[in-house]
């Protein structure tokens, strides 16, 4: 859970952090995209039904690490603790590009594709805003509704990989229910 000194003081910074997060995502996507490749035909086939064929065809993957955002210094100066170190992540989705530093398991790819659907439904700016607000309002990374959804659907997929469900329908339903 993040510890925040002066929570009321932080509220005016939320739009700035959301904008900086969206900018970070867009910049790193642009940098990594030239080295990316399509999702393998086998993974596309195995994940069809859960995701649209267009999402699977358009999403790219790249073996790469991303650095911590430069604005983390400001975050720490404001007393916000518990931010995720990029060196500790298994993968990150940058709109329609999944970057992973180490070999990626299929369940991790599934998780990241849930985020790709969230970006598709929400757009980059709304995704970034919900991510930042989720972090601040719900106790850190583990409480972010966008992450909770991705982990819940990843677990559902892991338990029964042959039982097809629509990730997009789940994202849209949670959005309309105010759960994201």
C-alpha positions in Angstrom: 0.0 0.0 0.0 1.4 3.4 -0.9 2.2 5.7 2.0 1.4 9.3 1.1 2.2 12.3 3.2 -0.5 14.9 2.9 -3.0 13.1 0.7 -5.0 16.3 0.2 -1.9 18.0 -1.0 -1.4 15.3 -3.7 -4.9 15.7 -5.3 -3.9 18.7 -7.5 -1.0 16.7 -8.9 -3.2 13.8 -10.2 -3.8 15.4 -13.6 -0.1 16.1 -14.0 0.9 12.6 -13.0 -1.7 11.2 -15.4 -0.4 13.3 -18.2 3.2 12.4 -17.4 2.3 8.7 -17.3 0.6 8.9 -20.7 3.6 10.7 -22.1 6.0 8.1 -20.7 3.9 5.3 -22.3 3.7 7.0 -25.7 7.4 7.9 -25.8 8.6 4.4 -24.9 6.1 2.8 -27.3 7.5 4.9 -30.1 11.1 4.1 -29.2 10.5 0.3 -29.0 8.1 -0.2 -31.9 10.8 -0.4 -34.6 12.4 -3.5 -32.9 9.1 -5.2 -32.2 7.5 -8.2 -33.9 4.0 -9.7 -34.2 2.7 -12.1 -31.7 3.4 -15.6 -32.9 0.9 -17.4 -35.1 0.5 -20.1 -32.5 -0.1 -17.7 -29.6 -2.6 -15.8 -31.8 -4.4 -19.1 -32.5 -4.4 -20.2 -28.9 -5.7 -16.8 -27.7 -8.3 -16.3 -30.4 -11.7 -16.1 -28.9 -10.5 -14.3 -25.8 -9.3 -11.4 -27.9 -10.4 -10.0 -31.3 -8.3 -11.2 -34.3 -7.5 -7.5 -35.0 -6.1 -6.9 -31.6 -4.0 -10.1 -31.8 -2.8 -9.1 -35.3 -2.0 -5.5 -34.4 -0.4 -6.0 -31.0 3.4 -6.2 -31.2 5.9 -7.7 -28.7 9.6 -6.8 -28.0 12.2 -8.2 -25.7 13.3 -5.0 -23.9 13.4 -3.3 -20.5 12.0 0.2 -19.8 13.5 2.6 -17.4 11.8 4.1 -14.4 9.9 7.3 -15.3 11.9 10.5 -14.7 8.9 11.9 -12.7 9.5 9.2 -10.0 11.8 11.7 -8.3 8.9 14.2 -8.0 6.6 11.4 -6.8 9.1 10.5 -4.0 9.6 14.2 -3.1 5.9 14.4 -2.6 6.0 11.5 -0.2 4.3 8.9 -2.3 5.9 5.5 -1.7 5.4 2.1 -3.1 5.7 2.9 -6.8 6.7 0.0 -9.0 10.3 -0.2 -10.1 10.4 -1.0 -13.8 13.3 -3.4 -13.2 11.0 -5.6 -11.2 8.3 -6.1 -13.8 7.7 -9.1 -16.0 6.2 -7.1 -18.8 4.6 -3.8 -19.6 2.0 -2.9 -22.2 2.5 0.4 -24.0 -0.8 0.7 -25.8 -0.5 -2.0 -28.4 3.1 -3.0 -27.7 4.2 -5.5 -25.0 7.8 -5.1 -23.8 9.3 -7.9 -21.7 12.8 -8.1 -20.3 12.9 -11.9 -19.9 11.2 -14.8 -21.6 7.4 -14.3 -21.4 5.0 -17.1 -20.4 1.7 -17.3 -22.1 -0.2 -16.3 -19.0 1.9 -13.1 -18.8 1.1 -12.4 -22.5 -2.6 -12.9 -21.7 -2.4 -10.4 -18.8 -0.7 -7.9 -21.0 -3.2 -8.4 -23.8 -5.9 -7.6 -21.2 -4.2 -4.2 -20.9 -4.1 -3.8 -24.7 -7.9 -4.2 -24.7 -8.2 -1.7 -21.9 -6.2 0.8 -23.9 -8.3 0.0 -27.0 -11.5 0.7 -25.0 -10.3 3.6 -22.9 -7.7 5.3 -25.0 -4.2 6.2 -23.7 -5.1 9.3 -21.7 -8.1 7.7 -19.9 -6.1 4.5 -19.2 -3.2 6.6 -17.7 -5.6 8.6 -15.6 -7.4 5.5 -14.3 -4.1 3.9 -13.6 -2.8 6.8 -11.5 -6.0 7.4 -9.7 -6.3 3.6 -9.0 -2.8 3.6 -7.5 -3.5 6.5 -5.3 -7.1 5.6 -4.3 -6.8 1.9 -3.9 -3.7 1.2 -1.9 -0.9 1.0 -4.6 -0.2 -1.3 -7.5 -2.2 -4.3 -6.1 -5.3 -2.2 -5.7 -5.4 -0.6 -9.2 -8.7 -1.8 -10.7 -7.1 -2.1 -14.2 -4.4 -4.4 -12.7 -7.0 -6.3 -10.6 -9.0 -7.0 -13.8 -5.9 -8.2 -15.7 -4.9 -10.5 -12.8 -8.4 -11.9 -12.4 -8.8 -12.6 -16.1 -5.3 -14.1 -16.3 -6.2 -16.4 -13.4 -9.5 -17.4 -15.1 -7.6 -18.2 -18.3 -4.9 -20.1 -16.4 -7.5 -22.3 -14.6 -9.4 -23.2 -17.8 -7.5 -22.2 -20.9 -10.0 -23.9 -23.2 -13.1 -22.1 -21.8 -13.4 -19.1 -24.0 -14.7 -15.7 -22.8 -14.5 -12.2 -24.3 -12.0 -10.0 -22.6 -13.4 -7.0 -24.4 -16.9 -7.6 -23.1 -15.5 -7.9 -19.6 -13.6 -4.6 -19.9 -16.6 -2.8 -21.3 -18.9 -4.2 -18.6 -16.6 -3.2 -15.8 -16.2 0.3 -17.3 -19.9 0.8 -17.5 -20.3 -0.6 -14.0 -17.8 1.9 -12.7 -15.4 -0.8 -11.6 -12.4 0.5 -13.5 
